[in-house]
């Protein structure tokens, strides 16, 4: 072919990357690997092959991890953790800096090995994955340096078990290992069965970086190895993978006091408005869905395009698809490499073949033999179609249309997932109006797949919980220093042998939707005072009462849209009205508990004032990301929070749970102290006169076990908190797997509700989700 021919056809010649150094590294290890435990590689045991997806050729044999292997790795991590945590932040920072430099020093080896093992194009692993890996270790070295001054009073969790997927093997390792080590934890990591090689190379260089033995341990294996790690005596599990497996992990860790973060599946909407730069949106879509062959949890796999430009946009998209190049992942001229394994290829093929809706278009490009799937567009699907709702995890784009911005938001949020979204429009007002309305942890405006160590990444709904990156990601590996004391159960006052019944009968109703409501059950329970007097009766809530309360809370969505200033004023008003009735309320509390209660009422009023102050001062941040633009980390309300309130501080505890939730724009369903429930009745009389909109606060007394089960299993509840002295922490965590809602439970540990542990940033963080909105700007 002559130079003229090349200019006439604009064809690409092959530009293969040499795999010689990566093959030589494999040869130096005789292509057989054991585990990396306690700073050294073990002898290979029972092994399985890891293969090149593009050719099917075996690359190496790696060891199948057993429960004994996991136990040894956890023991090594447990032994190393106290010394690693005791190092000054600067010392940990130096090691993390060294890891970052070594990743850069061996960047080409890591990139080629990643492409061989995973099948992604070398351009992606070389230009995106490996630079981001180094960036994460550099960034978290800085966090380690600053942690003592910026997060005082916080300490590491201990030993962290981490399970990562095969789509970004080394990058996912960095996302998890870097914050864990920066915070002073030690790690046992299980890489994906299909792609263990770059994790093993990283283990090798960690020794050169000066990482002490046992701080990082890597055990290879399949799902059984991962299950053994979840079952092990670790202090945290961090998992990235499928929603189905994430649900099983939530159930397996329930009640054990193990911290958990889950980054799961997605079906991310890619919204194109009629004023968008269509050519740019097409290029962005190529990156959104065909980057890494669509094997990306946040892939823009659900195209929503405005009707007026849908025909033209699809035409441009099909023309662009035809020019995509599939082939040898080591060829720098190709756009898409191989699907990771024949099992995944079969899943993609079967899901597309089973579809009977819409129009299927496959790119008119050459498809090599082997583990390859062509870029595919399926348009004209209904919103409820299986392929519009379920994650395909391959190079398949599904599409539908919308007419108005409101319909776009409705279609975008019509999913059980909530990981990421893209918005394309030249109207900045429209973009910034739509972005906060989308149920997604990350929103990209006129862009897609932008990541950085400074900007938190993570999802909502069945896309999991927790964030990776930024200070918010580091906090997932920290907890308050010190050990909390065991919580002593608070029991109701017993019925006396000779009851004192005097005065008018008092049977307060429930508080649902801003109104007093009778219990569905029709049953009530007497509440006895500390001196044997009958103080009144309280209704017993059941699942129907919870259903009604959740419906009322969900209907109060206007509260989240109210300004922070407005929410602050309402909280101040509640505090003033509580103070005005302080004498009566303190007398009621004293009658129930037998102890002086003036201080508790005063503290409850002060706490309301405190969260009134926080309502418009809990701020987001503009993250310093390396692009021309900003990444806005915005705290958004969680939604509907169900909370079981403390027994030992019946009024102050309830206020301490309610106030941060509503200050941040949430609605809540509160289960008051089972021992002293009448304190809640006094509070709702205050709420009634304080401009709290109906449904923002709902109060349902009853058996904490029954109501905890109902709240945790309710699909329309977004988070459940429990500070009850009843043993319900495990129950809540187990039942929450139904929709993978967030949980915050006490695991039988006490809090000082009148002290620093009773309020502050921890509560505000639990009452919010960090939504990262990326807004590029400029001409180029």
Secondary structure as UniProt FT lines:
FT   HELIX           3..9
FT   HELIX           20..28
FT   TURN            29..31
FT   STRAND          32..33
FT   STRAND          36..37
FT   TURN            38..39
FT   STRAND          40..41
FT   STRAND          47..51
FT   TURN            53..55
FT   STRAND          58..63
FT   HELIX           67..86
FT   HELIX           89..105
FT   HELIX           107..118
FT   HELIX           122..124
FT   HELIX           125..129
FT   HELIX           130..150
FT   TURN            152..153
FT   STRAND          154..156
FT   STRAND          159..163
FT   TURN            167..168
FT   HELIX           169..182
FT   TURN            183..184
FT   STRAND          186..190
FT   TURN            193..194
FT   HELIX           197..208
FT   TURN            209..210
FT   TURN            213..214
FT   STRAND          216..218
FT   HELIX           223..231
FT   STRAND          236..240
FT   HELIX           243..253
FT   TURN            254..257
FT   STRAND          259..263
FT   STRAND          269..272
FT   TURN            274..275
FT   HELIX           278..290
FT   HELIX           291..294
FT   TURN            297..298
FT   STRAND          302..306
FT   HELIX           307..322
FT   TURN            329..330
FT   TURN            332..333
FT   HELIX           342..353
FT   STRAND          359..362
FT   STRAND          376..379
FT   TURN            383..384
FT   HELIX           386..389
FT   STRAND          396..402
FT   HELIX           405..412
FT   STRAND          420..424
FT   HELIX           428..434
FT   HELIX           435..437
FT   STRAND          442..445
FT   TURN            453..454
FT   HELIX           461..463
FT   STRAND          464..465
FT   HELIX           470..475
FT   TURN            476..477
FT   STRAND          478..480
FT   STRAND          507..508
FT   STRAND          510..512
FT   TURN            513..514
FT   STRAND          515..517
FT   STRAND          524..528
FT   TURN            530..531
FT   STRAND          533..539
FT   HELIX           543..555
FT   TURN            556..557
FT   HELIX           558..561
FT   HELIX           564..580
FT   HELIX           582..593
FT   HELIX           598..615
FT   TURN            616..617
FT   STRAND          621..623
FT   STRAND          629..637
FT   STRAND          640..644
FT   TURN            650..651
FT   HELIX           652..663
FT   TURN            664..665
FT   STRAND          667..671
FT   HELIX           678..688
FT   TURN            689..691
FT   TURN            694..695
FT   STRAND          697..699
FT   HELIX           704..713
FT   TURN            715..716
FT   STRAND          719..722
FT   HELIX           729..735
FT   HELIX           736..738
FT   TURN            739..740
FT   STRAND          742..745
FT   TURN            747..748
FT   TURN            753..754
FT   HELIX           756..758
FT   HELIX           761..766
FT   STRAND          768..776
//
